[in-house]
């Protein structure tokens, strides 16, 4: 009995796995955006610059750098699987955008005798958020812990200054904000330098 010729064997090929997409560390960007905006605002909060009309310079920074750039950094932290970084950067990016909107559109319509209560409430809520983020940050290196501890104190003193209408407390909050900005700048600087050089150049603790 004749048989039909067998079909030639077709080799089975397994499609190659797609190459993993490398996402750059967004942390230095988020920290730099936070540090610069915090520094400029704190110059006014501390009383180093007394002409409050000049504080309008903070608003574009709060919207585009402290806000938008930091928010974007947080979204990339989600992509990297960093829950802490994503929560922090998205939240503080949103904080700066909310701050810009609050100062520009809400404050002018508030009754002057009670506006300090609204601002104090705004700040005390961010103090609460920052306080529990500080607890989580205790797992991180010394540089990040310094950022969150000083930021917690900054929000606390600024809130108390507004709620009590106490200029001195507000100035203390401003000086703490300057310290926080320096800590955040250093953390950003150390991280981007170490990653660029491919070795430990600056300590993070």
C-alpha positions in Angstrom: 0.0 0.0 0.0 1.4 3.3 -1.0 1.8 6.2 1.5 1.6 9.9 0.8 5.0 11.6 1.4 5.3 13.0 4.9 5.3 16.8 5.1 8.6 18.2 6.1 8.9 19.0 9.8 8.5 22.7 10.7 10.7 23.7 13.5 8.8 25.2 16.4 10.2 28.5 17.4 9.4 30.3 20.7 9.0 34.0 20.2 11.8 35.9 22.0 10.7 37.7 25.1 10.6 41.4 24.6 13.5 43.2 26.0 12.9 44.8 29.4 12.3 48.5 29.2 14.7 50.3 31.5 13.1 53.2 33.3 15.5 55.8 34.7 15.4 56.7 38.3 12.9 59.5 38.6 13.8 60.2 42.3 16.5 62.9 41.6 14.1 64.8 39.4 11.3 64.7 42.0 13.6 65.7 44.8 15.1 68.6 42.8 11.7 69.9 41.8 10.5 69.7 45.4 13.8 71.3 46.8 13.9 74.3 44.4 10.2 75.2 44.9 10.4 74.8 48.7 13.6 76.9 48.8 12.1 79.8 47.0 8.9 79.8 49.0 10.8 79.4 52.3 12.9 82.5 51.5 9.6 84.5 51.9 8.2 82.4 54.8 11.4 82.8 56.8 11.3 86.6 56.4 14.6 86.7 54.5 12.7 88.7 51.8 10.1 90.9 53.4 8.5 92.2 50.2 5.6 89.7 50.0 4.6 91.0 46.6 7.6 89.3 45.2 6.3 85.9 46.4 4.3 85.7 43.2 7.5 84.2 41.7 6.6 81.0 43.6 3.4 80.3 41.6 4.9 79.3 38.2 7.5 77.2 40.0 4.8 75.5 42.1 2.7 74.8 39.0 5.3 73.6 36.5 8.4 72.4 38.4 7.4 71.6 42.0 4.0 70.5 40.6 4.0 69.0 37.1 7.6 67.7 37.1 7.3 66.1 40.5 3.9 64.6 39.6 5.5 63.0 36.5 8.3 61.7 38.6 5.8 60.0 40.8 4.0 58.3 37.9 7.4 56.8 36.8 7.9 55.6 40.4 4.7 53.6 39.9 6.2 52.0 36.8 9.3 51.1 38.8 7.2 49.5 41.5 8.2 52.0 44.2 5.2 52.5 46.3 6.8 55.1 48.6 8.3 57.2 45.8 5.1 57.1 43.8 2.9 58.2 46.9 5.4 60.9 47.9 6.0 62.5 44.5 2.5 62.4 43.2 1.2 63.7 46.4 3.7 66.6 46.8 3.4 67.4 43.1 -0.3 67.7 43.6 0.3 69.8 46.7 2.3 72.3 44.8 -0.3 72.6 42.1 -3.0 72.9 44.7 -1.0 75.6 46.5 -0.7 77.6 43.3 -4.4 77.4 42.7 -5.2 78.2 46.3 -3.0 81.3 46.4 -4.1 82.5 42.9 -7.8 81.8 42.9 -9.1 81.0 46.4 -7.2 83.3 48.8 -8.4 86.6 47.1 -12.0 85.5 47.8 -11.6 84.5 51.4 -12.8 86.9 54.2 -9.6 88.5 55.4 -10.3 88.0 59.1 -10.7 84.2 58.7 -8.3 83.4 55.8 -5.6 82.3 58.2 -7.9 79.5 59.4 -8.3 78.1 55.9 -4.6 78.2 55.3 -3.8 76.7 58.6 -6.3 73.8 57.9 -4.7 73.3 54.5 -1.2 73.1 56.1 -2.2 70.9 59.1 -3.7 68.3 56.7 -0.4 68.2 54.9 1.4 67.9 58.2 -0.6 64.7 59.0 0.2 63.2 55.6 3.9 64.0 55.9 4.0 62.7 59.5 3.0 59.2 58.4 5.2 59.3 55.3 8.0 60.1 57.7 7.3 56.9 59.7 7.6 55.0 56.4 10.8 56.9 55.5 12.5 55.6 58.6 13.2 52.5 56.5 15.2 54.6 54.0 18.6 56.1 54.2 19.6 59.0 56.4 19.3 61.6 53.6 15.7 60.7 52.9 14.9 60.6 56.6 16.3 64.1 57.0 14.0 65.4 54.2 10.9 64.0 55.7 11.6 64.9 59.3 12.4 68.5 58.4 9.4 68.7 56.1 7.1 67.4 58.9 8.3 70.2 61.2 8.0 72.7 58.4 4.3 72.0 57.9 3.7 71.9 61.6 5.2 75.3 62.3 3.7 77.0 59.3 0.3 75.6 60.2 0.7 76.8 63.8 1.9 80.2 62.6 -1.3 80.6 60.5 -3.7 79.2 63.0 -2.3 81.3 65.9 -1.5 84.3 63.7 2.0 84.2 65.1 4.6 85.6 62.8 7.5 84.1 64.7 6.2 80.5 64.4 5.7 81.1 60.7 9.3 82.3 60.3 10.5 79.2 62.2 8.6 77.2 59.6 10.3 79.1 56.9 13.7 78.4 58.2 12.9 74.7 58.6 11.7 74.8 55.0 15.1 76.1 53.9 16.8 73.3 55.8 14.4 70.8 54.2 15.1 72.2 50.7 18.9 71.8 51.3 18.4 68.2 52.4 16.3 67.4 49.4 18.8 69.1 47.0 21.6 67.1 48.5 19.7 63.8 48.3 18.9 64.6 44.6 22.5 65.6 44.0 24.0 62.5 45.6 21.6 60.1 43.9 22.0 61.5 40.4 25.8 61.8 40.8 26.2 58.3 42.2 24.1 56.8 39.4 25.8 58.8 36.7 29.3 57.8 37.9 28.2 54.2 38.5 29.7 54.2 42.0 29.3 55.8 45.4 30.6 59.3 45.1 28.5 61.0 47.8 27.1 59.3 50.9 23.4 59.0 51.6 23.8 57.5 55.0 
